[in-house]
Amino acid sequence: MESDYYSRLNQYRTMWVLVFFDLPTETKLERKSAARFRKDLLDDGFTMFQFSIYLRFCPSRENADVHSKRIKRVLPKQGKVGIMQITDKQFGMMEIFYAQKEIPKDTPGQQLELF
C-alpha cells in the first residue's frame, strides 16, 4: 500500500517539458536556424513528438527548469516558441490517435532515483 502511495506521489513530482514552435523557413538562413534549433533540442535529450513539437521527461521540477533554461539560451532570432511543463500524471492523461485509431498507452517501468 505504501509503494502505491509513493507511486502516485511520484506522478506529480516527475515532469515533462514540451516545446512547441513555428519557425520561418523561407530563406536558406531561416531553414538553417530552424534545423539548428531542432538539433539543439535533440542534443538536450528531447524527442520529436510531431515535426514542431518536442518533449522530454524530467525526474523533478528542478530538472525541468534546467532544461527550460537551456532552451531559452538557444532560441532562434525569429519565430514563435512555447515551453510548457506538465506533471507525469497530466501527460499520462493525453489521448493519442493515429489515423483515427487510439494508440494504447505505454506503461513505463519503475524508475530508480539515486541521491
Secondary structure as the mmCIF struct_conf table of DSSP 4:
data_model
#
loop_
_struct_conf.conf_type_id
_struct_conf.id
_struct_conf.beg_label_comp_id
_struct_conf.beg_label_asym_id
_struct_conf.beg_label_seq_id
_struct_conf.end_label_comp_id
_struct_conf.end_label_asym_id
_struct_conf.end_label_seq_id
HELX_RH_AL_P HELX_RH_AL_P1 GLU A 2 ARG A 13
BEND BEND1 THR A 14 THR A 14
STRN STRN1 MET A 15 ASP A 22
BEND BEND2 GLU A 26 THR A 27
HELX_RH_AL_P HELX_RH_AL_P2 LYS A 28 ASP A 43
TURN_TY1_P TURN_TY1_P1 ASP A 44 GLY A 45
STRN STRN2 THR A 47 GLN A 50
TURN_TY1_P TURN_TY1_P2 PHE A 51 SER A 52
STRN STRN3 ILE A 53 CYS A 58
BEND BEND3 PRO A 59 SER A 60
HELX_RH_AL_P HELX_RH_AL_P3 ARG A 61 ARG A 73
TURN_TY1_P TURN_TY1_P3 VAL A 74 VAL A 74
BEND BEND4 LYS A 77 GLY A 79
STRN STRN4 LYS A 80 THR A 87
HELX_RH_AL_P HELX_RH_AL_P4 ASP A 88 GLY A 92
TURN_TY1_P TURN_TY1_P4 MET A 93 MET A 93
STRN STRN5 PHE A 97 TYR A 98
TURN_TY1_P TURN_TY1_P5 ALA A 99 GLN A 100
STRN STRN6 LYS A 101 GLU A 102
HELX_LH_PP_P HELX_LH_PP_P1 ILE A 103 ASP A 106
HELX_LH_PP_P HELX_LH_PP_P2 PRO A 108 GLN A 110
#
